[in-house]
């Protein structure tokens, strides 16, 4: 099968040439597509000189938008997505493709200990993985890794779900689980990136909460809403028992807790139905 490699790149002129040359040395890749996401440096020129096909966004649209552009223009049956900043080792590509050949639809390069950019991001990724494992009831080793190999036709099914920002790995992984496609992991080591990171701590904090909710809504919202509803119902029952024993009456607080629990449960139920419609076959 034909293999395409997609490299989203924004101001990666310092590392992109080295990355492309290492990929070409493998002699198993049919095309390398660099999506130049509005770079202000020489990323586009360096990538073309190194032998890659370059598609340029007129302005920066985001990492996810670059991924979607690359997926739409790739001609390969299999697509490998990886960073252009030197973090991902092209020598791991054959290991990912080997798993695809074994019948998997999505293979993710799972970063091992010591590969996280910071302690804070390592903790956040651990929380993501644990939550995704709970939601899918499958072991999720690295939900946010951008190094992955997929079957192109199946990945394109979910392009409309992918955000334009940095959480495309989370969205695509959960979409594959929800659709019942086969997902597996290959352990990798991510090196320190070359150049300046585009991640901002403040935005990362907001993105953390957005990803938490996205994980829930993309797979099974009821699994997220039901425990909250049960807690509120139990709190209402406990408060009612206390006020009945002490004051022999039913209070507004108990009514509020019961009502909140029922409303959250119904919201989860409706969200579950909406999510099911999102994955309805065309």
C-alpha positions in Angstrom: 0.0 0.0 0.0 1.1 3.5 -0.7 2.4 5.5 2.3 2.1 9.3 2.8 3.7 11.2 5.6 2.1 14.5 6.6 4.1 17.1 8.5 2.2 20.1 9.9 4.8 22.9 10.2 4.8 26.5 11.5 8.2 28.2 11.7 10.1 24.9 11.7 12.9 25.9 9.3 15.6 24.8 11.8 14.4 21.2 12.0 12.3 20.4 8.9 15.2 19.6 6.5 16.7 17.1 8.9 13.3 15.5 9.5 12.5 15.1 5.7 15.9 13.6 4.9 15.5 11.0 7.7 12.1 10.0 6.3 13.4 9.7 2.8 16.3 7.5 3.9 13.7 4.8 5.0 12.8 4.1 1.4 9.3 3.1 2.4 7.5 6.4 2.0 5.9 7.3 -1.3 5.3 11.0 -0.6 6.1 13.6 2.1 3.6 16.5 2.5 4.6 19.5 4.5 1.6 21.7 5.4 3.1 25.2 5.9 0.7 26.8 8.4 1.4 30.4 7.7 5.1 30.3 8.6 7.0 33.6 8.7 10.4 32.0 8.3 11.8 29.9 5.5 10.0 26.7 6.4 8.4 26.4 2.9 11.6 27.0 1.0 13.7 24.6 3.1 11.0 21.8 2.8 10.8 22.1 -1.0 14.6 22.0 -1.3 14.6 18.9 0.8 12.2 17.2 -1.6 8.8 17.5 0.1 5.5 18.5 -1.5 4.6 21.8 0.3 1.0 23.1 0.7 0.9 26.6 2.3 -1.9 28.2 4.3 -2.0 31.9 3.6 -2.2 32.5 7.4 -1.9 30.3 10.5 -5.1 28.2 10.9 -3.8 25.8 13.6 -2.2 22.4 13.9 -5.5 20.6 13.4 -6.3 22.6 10.3 -2.9 21.6 8.9 -3.6 18.0 9.6 -6.9 18.2 7.7 -5.3 19.8 4.7 -2.6 17.1 4.7 -5.2 14.3 4.9 -7.3 15.8 2.1 -4.2 16.0 -0.2 -2.5 12.8 0.7 -2.7 10.1 -2.0 -1.5 7.2 0.1 -3.6 4.4 1.4 -1.9 4.9 4.8 -1.0 8.2 6.3 1.7 8.8 9.0 1.3 12.1 10.9 4.3 13.4 12.8 5.8 16.6 14.1 8.3 18.5 12.0 10.3 19.8 15.0 12.5 16.8 15.6 10.6 15.3 18.5 9.5 12.2 16.6 12.1 9.8 15.2 11.3 8.7 11.6 13.0 5.4 12.4 9.8 4.5 14.4 7.7 4.8 11.2 8.2 1.1 10.1 7.1 -0.1 13.6 3.9 1.8 13.3 3.2 0.5 9.7 3.9 -3.0 10.9 1.0 -2.8 13.2 -1.2 -1.4 10.4 -0.2 -4.5 8.3 -1.4 -6.7 11.2 -4.9 -5.3 10.8 -5.1 -2.2 13.0 -6.8 0.9 11.8 -5.0 3.5 14.0 -1.5 3.0 15.5 -0.3 5.7 18.0 3.3 6.3 19.1 3.0 6.2 22.9 5.6 8.4 24.6 7.4 6.7 27.4 8.6 8.2 30.7 11.0 11.1 30.2 9.4 12.1 26.9 7.0 14.7 28.3 8.0 18.4 27.7 7.3 19.3 31.3 6.0 17.8 34.6 2.7 19.7 34.3 2.0 18.4 30.8 3.0 14.9 31.9 0.4 15.0 34.8 -2.2 16.4 32.4 -1.6 13.6 29.9 -1.8 11.0 32.6 -5.3 12.4 33.6 -6.3 12.4 29.9 -5.2 8.8 29.5 -7.0 7.6 32.7 -10.2 9.4 31.7 -10.1 8.0 28.2 -9.5 4.5 29.6 -12.6 4.8 31.8 -14.7 6.1 28.9 -13.7 3.5 26.4 -13.0 0.6 28.7 -9.8 0.0 26.7 -6.3 0.8 27.8 -5.3 4.2 26.4 -1.5 4.7 26.7 -1.2 8.1 25.1 -4.2 10.0 24.1 -2.5 13.2 22.9 0.5 11.9 20.9 0.7 13.5 17.4 2.8 10.6 16.0 0.4 8.1 14.5 -0.3 6.0 11.4 -3.9 5.5 10.1 -5.8 4.1 7.2 -6.5 7.1 5.1 -10.1 6.3 4.2 -11.1 5.8 7.8 -9.4 8.9 9.1 -11.1 11.0 6.5 -14.5 9.9 7.9 -13.9 12.1 10.9 -12.3 15.2 9.4 -15.5 17.2 10.2 -15.0 16.4 13.9 -11.4 17.5 14.1 -10.8 20.9 15.7 -8.4 23.4 14.0 -6.3 23.6 17.2 -4.0 21.3 19.0 -6.4 18.6 20.3 -6.8 16.7 17.0 -5.1 13.6 18.4 -7.6 13.3 21.2 -10.6 13.8 18.9 -9.4 11.3 16.3 -8.5 8.6 18.8 -11.9 8.8 20.6 -13.7 8.8 17.2 -11.9 5.6 16.2 -12.8 4.0 19.5 -16.4 5.1 19.1 -16.7 3.8 15.6 -15.4 0.4 16.7 -12.1 0.6 14.7 -9.0 -1.2 16.0 -6.6 1.0 17.9 -3.2 0.0 19.3 0.0 1.6 20.6 3.8 1.4 19.9 6.2 2.7 22.6 8.4 5.6 21.4 10.7 8.1 22.8 10.1 11.8 22.0 13.2 13.9 21.9 13.4 17.6 22.8 12.1 19.7 20.0 14.3 21.9 17.9 13.2 25.6 18.0 10.6 27.3 20.1 7.4 25.6 21.2 4.0 27.0 20.1 2.3 25.8 23.2 1.3 28.5 25.7 0.8 27.6 29.4 -2.4 29.8 29.9 -4.0 28.5 26.8 -2.9 25.0 27.8 -4.9 25.3 31.0 -8.1 26.2 29.2 -7.4 23.5 26.7 -7.1 21.0 29.5 -10.8 21.5 30.5 -12.0 21.6 27.0 -10.3 18.2 26.2 -11.8 16.7 29.3 -15.3 17.5 28.1 -14.5 16.6 24.5 -13.3 13.1 25.6 -16.7 12.6 27.3 -18.9 14.0 24.5 -17.1 12.2 21.7 -17.4 8.7 23.2 -20.2 8.3 25.8 -21.6 11.5 27.5 -23.8 9.5 29.8 -20.7 7.9 31.4 -19.7 11.4 32.5 -23.1 12.8 33.4 -24.4 9.7 35.3 -21.9 9.7 38.2 -22.6 13.4 38.8 -26.3 12.8 38.7 -26.0 9.9 41.2 -23.9 12.0 43.6 -26.5 14.8 43.6 -29.3 12.3 44.1 -27.4 10.7 47.1 -26.7 14.2 48.5 -30.4 15.1 48.2 -31.4 11.8 49.9 -28.8 12.3 52.7 -30.0 15.9 53.3 -33.6 14.8 53.3 -32.9 12.1 55.8 -31.2 14.7 58.1 -33.9 17.3 57.8 -36.7 14.7 58.3 -35.0 13.4 61.4 -34.2 16.9 62.9 -37.0 19.1 61.6 -39.6 16.6 60.3 -39.8 18.3 56.9 -38.7 18.2 53.3 -36.5 21.3 52.5 -35.8 23.3 49.4 -32.2 22.1 49.3 -33.3 18.5 49.0 -35.6 19.5 46.2 -32.8 21.4 44.4 -30.4 18.5 44.7 -33.0 16.0 43.4 -33.9 18.3 40.5 -30.3 18.9 39.6 -29.6 15.2 39.6 -32.5 14.5 37.3 -31.7 17.4 35.0 -28.0 16.3 34.6 -29.1 12.7 34.0 -31.5 13.8 31.2 -28.8 16.1 29.7 -26.5 13.1 29.6 -29.2 10.9 28.0 -29.9 13.5 25.3 -26.2 14.0 24.7 -25.8 10.3 24.2 -28.4 10.2 21.5 -26.8 13.2 19.8 -23.4 11.5 19.9 -24.9 8.4 18.4 -26.3 10.5 15.5 -22.8 12.0 14.9 -21.5 8.5 14.1 -24.4 7.4 12.0 -23.2 5.9 8.7 -23.7 8.2 5.7 
